Amino acid sequence: MIHLTYQLQVKGSMPDARLIVYIQDYSKDMAIQKRPLILLCPGGGYGRTSDRESEPMALKFLAMGYHVALLRYSCAPARFPTSLAELASAMVLLRDHAEEWHIDAEKIVVQGCSAGGHLAACLGMFWDEDFLAEELGLEGPDHEILKPYGMMLCYPVITSGEFAHRGSFENLLGEAVEESEKARKEQLLAKLSLEDQVSEKTPKTFIWHTFTDQSVPVENSLLLAGALRKAGVSTELHIYPRGKHGLALANRLTETRDGRALQEECTTWIGLAETWLKNLFEDNLADSQQIETVW
């Protein structure tokens, strides 16, 4: 396995911002030549990146046969769009190394929990916008290098409206003091309410949440799913009846020291995600074969 850490520094980055890659070994004796990659964004309210939603998740996806990259993005006092620029920079780095690492560059899926889900979804919404390309010095059609093939969102922060997780947005945008700052913050809050940013360009999406989430209300996922449906974006949504926020794998591997984050029925989400990924990539293969047949 190739296990490397890259320091990711863009404008405004914190010193510890980094990308950790887990690349499974290539062998000429194996049928698998290239593997899709899952790019992980842990949660933590944009104030930290959670250990529970990091390497345990990476190991699960590695066991499924995927390459994995884990983004430890900049959090407060770093402000928007620093963490998003870091995620976009990670996409560029992975695609630049795709041949060397035997990554199927067209099949990179972003995954995020809680505020990390907001970050992952931001890339899904804004990959084609000029402001993000400008942060990385990209021009014209180079926008495509930033596009994820799919999004997996676990109890994501989505809306800045009635059902917002206010702490995440305060960490992401900071406190506005001057009137001009307040006006700018209101503009950004509107832009970062992601249920209003969905378009036909948004990648296919897998979402799960719990009905009793006490920190990030389930309406975050419901609002996003409704917007995706309206835009015609293929979406799989699972709502579990019970479970606190931040469950991660929901089993003893990611249990907290005080015994929270155990919810047996929610452990099924990772299997559902595995099936969704399989179908996602097989649909891509079927579409490619259909195109080849037509020509």
Secondary structure, 3 states (H helix, E strand, C coil): CEEEEEECCCCCCCCCCEEEEEECCCCCCCCCCCEEEEEEECCCCCCCCCCCCCHHHHHHHHHCCCEEEEEECCCCCCCCCHHHHHHHHHHHHHHHCHHHHCEEEEEEEEEEECHHHHHHHHHHHHCCCHHHHHHHCCCHHHHHHHCCCEEEEECCCCCCCCCCCHHHHHHHHCCCCCHHHHHHHHHHHHHCCHHHCCCCCCCEEEEEEECCCCCCCCHHHHHHHHHHHHHCCCEEEEEECCCCCCCCCCCHHHCCCCCCCCCHHHHHHHHHHHHHHHHHHHHHHHHHHHHHHHC
